[in-house]
Amino acid sequence: MTWEVMDTSHKDGQSRRMSQPLFHHAHPASALPAGQHLRLLRRQAGLSQLDLALMTGTSQRHLSCVETGRANIGPDTLHALLAALDAPLEQRNEVFLAAGYAPRYAASPLDAPALEMVQSAIGHILQANNPAPAIVIDRNWDITASNTSVGLLLAMVGVAADEGANLNLLETLMHPDGLGSHIVNAREVRAAAWQRASREAAGSPALARLLRELPAPEDPGTHPDASPVLLTRVSTAQGELRFLSTFTTFGMPMDITVESLRIEHLVPADALTWERMRMAFEAWLATQS
């Protein structure tokens, strides 16, 4: 298993993989009319037609006619409805196409000039998170970057951390010989990851294909921990290390790539884990001087 490391500088391997120009996600025209898309999204949000109409300044009658296909909808009104429904950007593009309009949102490569500030923010967050591990995950659970402490944790586990190769977090968690085999409470962690990925697969055909190829986790059963959150308990040569997960995402994204990214922070959950990670990071710093 291999991991790419990115702190303040961007790695050449990532630049090579993400050198495509700015583009719109290309989708075939949806089989569903735009009105049916809106109705499904509205019902998923638990809103009535009146609720959504009041939120967007649209008449309930017009919204009803749009949903049933008896009326067309203008692009500005459609944009307002999709924003109120908090639809993912890629799905908004699909609805725009179904309504006969061009998609509004691009999916940019991370090394595109337009995303320079995003790359800078990611690098800063990763570096600032040391000595706690942090990884960047895209919509398909591919790890696009990680900080130094991830490699240090893998070294404690006994896993090689070669730079420049792709790794999918879901795949390495589920595979019998992957990272999941070093997690003490792997059953619970795998079940939680599988449930989240299953929800996200509705908007990602690639992730849906990956789930079909992976072994489904066992039933997690009753959680024996008294902790209010699910901890990831990692077995290492230095003893068991315990982490809780938090996520950072970009607020109000206007690009599909930016919306899909999340930074997972593995926050040490006890004093021993903090001390082990701090000692490993300080030892690594000493080798850099």
C-alpha positions as CSV (number, residue, x, y, z in Angstrom):
1,M,0.0,0.0,0.0
2,T,1.2,3.4,-0.8
3,W,0.4,7.0,0.2
4,E,1.1,10.3,-1.4
5,V,2.3,13.0,1.1
6,M,1.6,16.7,0.6
7,D,2.3,19.4,3.2
8,T,3.1,22.9,2.1
9,S,4.4,22.1,-1.4
10,H,2.5,20.2,-4.2
11,K,4.0,16.9,-5.3
12,D,4.9,16.4,-9.0
13,G,3.0,13.1,-9.1
14,Q,-0.2,14.9,-8.3
15,S,0.4,17.5,-10.9
16,R,1.0,14.9,-13.5
17,R,-2.3,13.2,-12.7
18,M,-4.3,16.4,-12.6
19,S,-3.0,18.3,-15.7
20,Q,-6.3,18.3,-17.7
21,P,-7.8,21.6,-18.6
22,L,-10.9,23.1,-17.0
23,F,-14.0,21.1,-18.1
24,H,-17.7,20.6,-17.5
25,H,-18.6,17.1,-16.4
26,A,-20.0,15.5,-19.5
27,H,-23.3,13.6,-18.9
28,P,-25.7,12.2,-21.4
29,A,-29.2,13.8,-21.3
30,S,-31.0,12.5,-18.3
31,A,-33.8,10.0,-18.9
32,L,-35.9,11.9,-16.3
33,P,-37.4,15.3,-17.2
34,A,-36.3,18.2,-15.1
35,G,-39.6,18.4,-13.2
36,Q,-39.3,14.8,-12.0
37,H,-35.8,15.5,-10.8
38,L,-37.1,18.4,-8.8
39,R,-39.9,16.4,-7.3
40,L,-37.5,13.6,-6.2
41,L,-35.0,16.1,-4.7
42,R,-37.9,17.9,-2.9
43,R,-39.2,14.7,-1.4
44,Q,-35.7,13.7,-0.3
45,A,-35.4,17.0,1.4
46,G,-38.7,16.4,3.2
47,L,-40.3,19.6,1.8
48,S,-43.8,20.2,0.5
49,Q,-44.4,22.1,-2.7
50,L,-45.6,25.1,-0.6
51,D,-42.4,24.9,1.6
52,L,-40.2,25.0,-1.5
53,A,-42.2,27.7,-3.2
54,L,-42.0,30.0,-0.1
55,M,-38.3,29.4,0.1
56,T,-37.7,30.5,-3.5
57,G,-40.4,33.1,-4.1
58,T,-42.1,30.8,-6.6
59,S,-45.8,30.1,-6.7
60,Q,-46.9,26.7,-5.6
61,R,-49.0,26.4,-8.7
62,H,-46.1,27.0,-11.0
63,L,-43.9,24.6,-9.1
64,S,-46.6,21.9,-9.4
65,C,-46.9,22.5,-13.1
66,V,-43.1,22.2,-13.5
67,E,-42.9,19.0,-11.6
68,T,-45.7,17.4,-13.7
69,G,-44.2,18.7,-17.0
70,R,-47.1,21.0,-17.8
71,A,-44.9,24.1,-17.6
72,N,-41.3,24.9,-18.5
73,I,-38.9,26.5,-16.1
74,G,-36.5,29.3,-16.6
75,P,-32.8,28.9,-15.8
76,D,-32.8,31.4,-12.9
77,T,-35.8,29.8,-11.2
78,L,-34.3,26.4,-11.7
79,H,-31.1,27.6,-10.2
80,A,-32.9,29.0,-7.2
81,L,-34.8,25.7,-6.6
82,L,-31.7,23.6,-6.8
83,A,-29.9,25.8,-4.5
84,A,-32.7,25.7,-2.0
85,L,-32.7,22.0,-2.2
86,D,-28.9,21.9,-1.6
87,A,-28.5,19.6,-4.5
88,P,-24.9,18.5,-5.3
89,L,-23.4,20.5,-8.1
90,E,-23.0,17.6,-10.4
91,Q,-26.6,16.7,-10.0
92,R,-27.6,20.3,-10.6
93,N,-25.7,20.1,-14.0
94,E,-27.8,17.0,-14.8
95,V,-31.1,18.8,-14.0
96,F,-30.0,21.8,-16.2
97,L,-29.3,19.4,-19.0
98,A,-32.6,17.7,-18.6
99,A,-34.3,21.1,-18.8
100,G,-32.5,21.9,-22.0
101,Y,-29.9,24.3,-20.6
102,A,-26.1,24.1,-20.5
103,P,-24.5,22.9,-17.3
104,R,-23.4,25.7,-14.9
105,Y,-20.7,24.0,-12.9
106,A,-17.2,23.0,-13.9
107,A,-15.0,20.2,-12.6
108,S,-11.5,21.6,-12.5
109,P,-8.2,19.7,-12.0
110,L,-6.7,20.5,-8.7
111,D,-3.6,22.1,-10.3
112,A,-5.7,24.4,-12.4
113,P,-4.8,28.1,-11.8
114,A,-8.4,28.8,-10.7
115,L,-7.9,26.4,-7.8
116,E,-4.6,27.7,-6.7
117,M,-6.1,29.1,-3.5
118,V,-7.8,25.8,-2.8
119,Q,-4.4,23.9,-3.1
120,S,-2.8,26.5,-0.9
121,A,-5.6,26.1,1.8
122,I,-5.3,22.3,1.6
123,G,-1.5,22.4,2.0
124,H,-1.8,24.8,5.0
125,I,-4.4,22.6,6.7
126,L,-2.4,19.4,6.2
127,Q,0.7,20.9,7.6
128,A,-1.1,22.6,10.5
129,N,-2.6,19.2,11.5
130,N,0.8,17.6,12.3
131,P,1.5,15.7,14.5
132,A,-2.1,14.4,13.9
133,P,-2.6,12.5,10.7
134,A,-4.8,14.1,7.9
135,I,-5.7,12.9,4.4
136,V,-7.6,14.5,1.5
137,I,-10.3,12.3,-0.1
138,D,-12.2,12.9,-3.3
139,R,-15.7,11.8,-4.2
140,N,-14.6,8.2,-5.0
141,W,-12.6,7.9,-1.7
142,D,-9.3,8.2,-3.6
143,I,-6.7,9.7,-1.4
144,T,-5.2,12.7,-3.3
145,A,-2.9,14.0,-0.5
146,S,-1.8,13.4,3.1
147,N,0.5,15.0,5.6
148,T,3.7,13.7,7.1
149,S,2.0,12.2,10.1
150,V,0.1,9.8,8.0
151,G,3.3,8.2,6.8
152,L,4.6,8.2,10.3
153,L,1.5,6.3,11.5
154,L,1.8,3.8,8.7
155,A,5.4,3.2,9.6
156,M,4.3,2.4,13.2
157,V,1.8,0.0,11.8
158,G,4.4,-1.6,9.5
159,V,3.0,-0.5,6.2
160,A,5.2,1.0,3.5
161,A,4.5,4.6,2.6
162,D,5.8,5.1,-0.9
163,E,5.0,8.4,-2.5
164,G,3.4,9.0,-5.9
165,A,0.9,6.0,-6.1
166,N,-2.8,6.0,-5.9
167,L,-4.7,4.6,-2.9
168,N,-8.4,4.3,-2.3
169,L,-9.3,4.6,1.4
170,L,-12.5,2.5,1.1
171,E,-10.6,-0.3,-0.8
172,T,-7.7,-0.5,1.7
173,L,-10.2,-0.5,4.6
174,M,-12.3,-3.4,3.2
175,H,-9.5,-5.5,1.7
176,P,-8.4,-8.4,4.0
177,D,-4.8,-7.5,3.5
178,G,-5.3,-3.7,3.6
179,L,-5.2,-1.1,6.3
180,G,-8.3,-2.5,7.9
181,S,-6.4,-5.6,9.0
182,H,-4.4,-3.3,11.4
183,I,-7.6,-1.7,13.0
184,V,-8.6,-3.3,16.3
185,N,-12.3,-2.5,15.8
186,A,-12.3,-3.1,12.0
187,R,-15.8,-4.5,12.0
188,E,-17.3,-1.2,13.3
189,V,-15.1,1.0,11.2
190,R,-15.7,-0.9,8.0
191,A,-19.5,-0.9,8.6
192,A,-19.5,2.9,9.1
193,A,-17.4,3.5,6.0
194,W,-19.6,1.2,3.9
195,Q,-22.8,2.9,5.0
196,R,-21.4,6.4,4.2
197,A,-20.0,5.3,0.8
198,S,-23.3,3.6,-0.1
199,R,-25.1,6.9,0.5
200,E,-22.6,8.8,-1.6
201,A,-22.6,6.2,-4.4
202,A,-25.9,7.5,-5.6
203,G,-24.1,10.5,-7.1
204,S,-20.9,8.7,-8.2
205,P,-21.1,5.8,-10.7
206,A,-17.3,5.1,-10.1
207,L,-17.9,4.7,-6.4
208,A,-21.0,2.5,-7.0
209,R,-18.8,0.2,-9.2
210,L,-16.2,0.0,-6.5
211,L,-18.7,-1.0,-3.9
212,R,-19.9,-3.8,-6.1
213,E,-16.3,-5.1,-6.4
214,L,-15.5,-5.0,-2.7
215,P,-16.5,-7.5,0.0
216,A,-19.4,-6.2,2.1
217,P,-18.6,-5.8,5.8
218,E,-19.9,-8.0,8.5
219,D,-22.8,-6.8,10.6
220,P,-21.1,-4.5,13.2
221,G,-23.1,-5.8,16.1
222,T,-23.3,-4.0,19.4
223,H,-20.6,-1.4,19.9
224,P,-18.8,-2.3,23.1
225,D,-17.2,1.2,23.6
226,A,-18.7,3.7,25.9
227,S,-17.4,6.5,23.7
228,P,-20.0,9.0,22.2
229,V,-18.2,8.6,18.8
230,L,-16.8,5.8,16.8
231,L,-13.0,5.7,17.4
232,T,-10.5,4.1,15.0
233,R,-8.3,1.9,17.2
234,V,-5.0,1.2,15.4
235,S,-2.7,-1.6,16.5
236,T,1.0,-0.6,16.3
237,A,4.3,-1.9,17.7
238,Q,4.0,1.0,20.2
239,G,0.6,-0.2,21.5
240,E,-2.9,0.7,20.5
241,L,-3.5,4.2,19.2
242,R,-6.9,5.7,19.2
243,F,-8.3,8.4,16.9
244,L,-11.5,10.1,16.3
245,S,-12.4,11.5,12.8
246,T,-13.5,15.0,11.9
247,F,-13.9,16.4,8.4
248,T,-13.2,19.7,6.8
249,T,-15.0,20.7,3.6
250,F,-15.1,23.9,1.6
251,G,-18.0,26.2,2.3
252,M,-20.2,27.4,-0.6
253,P,-18.2,25.5,-3.4
254,M,-18.8,26.6,-7.0
255,D,-16.8,23.8,-8.6
256,I,-17.6,20.1,-8.6
257,T,-14.0,19.1,-7.7
258,V,-13.9,21.5,-4.8
259,E,-17.3,20.3,-3.5
260,S,-16.2,16.7,-3.7
261,L,-13.0,17.2,-1.6
262,R,-12.9,16.5,2.2
263,I,-10.1,16.5,4.6
264,E,-10.3,13.8,7.2
265,H,-8.5,14.7,10.4
266,L,-7.5,11.7,12.7
267,V,-7.5,13.5,16.0
268,P,-5.7,11.5,18.8
269,A,-8.3,10.5,21.3
270,D,-6.1,10.1,24.4
271,A,-2.8,11.3,25.9
272,L,-0.9,8.2,24.9
273,T,-1.8,8.6,21.2
274,W,-0.9,12.3,21.2
275,E,2.4,11.5,22.8
276,R,3.3,8.8,20.4
277,M,2.4,11.0,17.4
278,R,4.3,14.0,18.8
279,M,7.4,11.9,19.4
280,A,7.3,10.4,15.9
281,F,6.8,13.8,14.3
282,E,9.6,15.5,16.3
283,A,12.0,12.6,15.4
284,W,11.1,13.1,11.8
285,L,11.7,16.9,12.1
286,A,15.2,16.2,13.5
287,T,16.1,14.2,10.3
288,Q,15.1,17.2,8.1
289,S,17.6,19.7,9.7
